[in-house]
Amino acid sequence: MEKVRAICMSNGCLWKIHASLVPGSKNFMIKSLRDQHGCIRLENIKAINSTWITKKLLSIINVDPNISNKELDIILNDKFRIKPHLMQLRRSRTKAKEFMEGSHKESYKRLLRFIPLLK
């Protein structure tokens, strides 16, 4: 493969790239790039899961743990032009909360350490 062409599959989106192999190398050189996405990526992209969303929104959820799913949806749309499913947002919020506060299961395991102190 010496030349590569990629386009966005969304209707009406103008994003596309052309690249070709640099002679004597394994690298590609971009020949042209139209870097204007006019689309919103849908939630079926496999890399966009609740773990990825949690990493991107952790600092925002940390500052405002009560931020609504609608606001999180708007932030993701503005920053990354994606439209995640509501369940992904709920899972992300749960994961962020567990990351910041720890899980209930782990907290209960630690309670056993305090039993000798109560006697």
C-alpha positions in Angstrom: 0.0 0.0 0.0 1.6 3.2 -1.1 -1.3 5.6 -0.9 -4.1 6.0 1.7 -7.3 8.0 1.5 -9.8 8.3 4.3 -13.1 10.1 4.5 -15.7 10.6 7.2 -18.7 8.3 6.6 -21.3 10.8 8.0 -23.6 12.3 5.4 -22.4 15.8 4.4 -19.2 15.7 6.4 -16.3 17.2 4.5 -13.4 15.6 6.5 -10.9 13.7 4.4 -7.2 12.9 4.3 -4.8 11.8 1.6 -1.3 10.4 2.4 1.4 8.5 0.6 4.3 6.4 1.6 7.7 8.2 1.8 10.1 6.4 -0.6 12.6 4.2 1.3 10.7 4.5 4.5 7.8 3.0 6.4 6.3 6.5 7.1 3.4 8.2 5.4 3.4 11.8 4.4 0.1 13.7 4.5 -0.5 15.2 1.1 -3.9 16.9 1.8 -6.2 17.2 4.8 -9.6 18.8 5.0 -9.9 19.0 8.8 -13.5 20.2 9.1 -15.8 17.7 10.8 -19.3 18.8 10.3 -20.8 15.7 12.0 -21.4 14.3 15.4 -19.9 10.9 16.1 -22.4 8.4 17.4 -22.0 6.2 20.5 -21.3 3.0 18.5 -17.6 3.8 18.2 -16.0 1.0 20.2 -13.2 3.2 21.7 -15.8 5.5 23.2 -16.9 3.6 26.2 -17.7 4.6 29.8 -14.1 4.2 30.9 -12.9 6.6 28.1 -15.6 9.0 29.0 -14.7 8.8 32.7 -11.1 9.7 32.0 -12.2 12.7 29.9 -14.8 14.0 32.4 -13.1 13.0 35.8 -11.9 16.5 36.6 -15.3 18.0 35.7 -17.2 15.4 37.8 -14.7 15.9 40.7 -15.5 19.7 40.7 -19.2 19.2 40.4 -20.4 15.7 41.4 -24.0 16.7 40.9 -23.6 17.8 37.3 -26.4 16.6 35.2 -26.1 14.0 32.4 -27.5 16.6 30.0 -24.6 18.9 30.9 -22.1 16.1 30.5 -23.6 15.3 27.1 -23.2 18.9 26.0 -19.6 19.0 27.2 -18.7 15.8 25.3 -20.5 17.1 22.2 -18.6 20.5 22.3 -15.1 19.0 23.1 -15.1 15.7 21.2 -18.2 16.0 18.9 -19.6 12.7 20.2 -23.1 11.8 21.3 -22.8 9.0 24.0 -25.7 6.9 25.1 -27.3 7.9 28.4 -26.3 4.6 30.0 -22.6 5.4 29.2 -22.9 8.7 31.0 -24.4 6.9 34.1 -21.7 4.3 34.1 -19.0 7.1 33.7 -20.5 9.0 36.7 -20.4 5.8 38.8 -16.8 5.0 37.8 -15.7 8.6 38.5 -17.4 8.5 41.9 -15.7 5.2 42.8 -12.4 6.5 41.7 -12.7 9.6 43.9 -14.4 8.1 46.9 -13.5 4.4 46.7 -16.1 1.6 46.3 -18.5 0.6 49.1 -17.3 -3.0 48.8 -13.7 -2.0 49.7 -14.9 0.3 52.5 -16.8 -2.6 54.2 -13.7 -4.8 53.9 -11.8 -2.2 55.9 -14.4 -2.2 58.7 -13.1 -5.5 59.9 -9.9 -3.8 61.0 -11.8 -1.7 63.5 -13.6 -4.5 65.3 -10.8 -5.2 67.8 -10.7 -1.5 68.7 -14.4 -1.6 69.7 -13.9 -4.3 72.3 
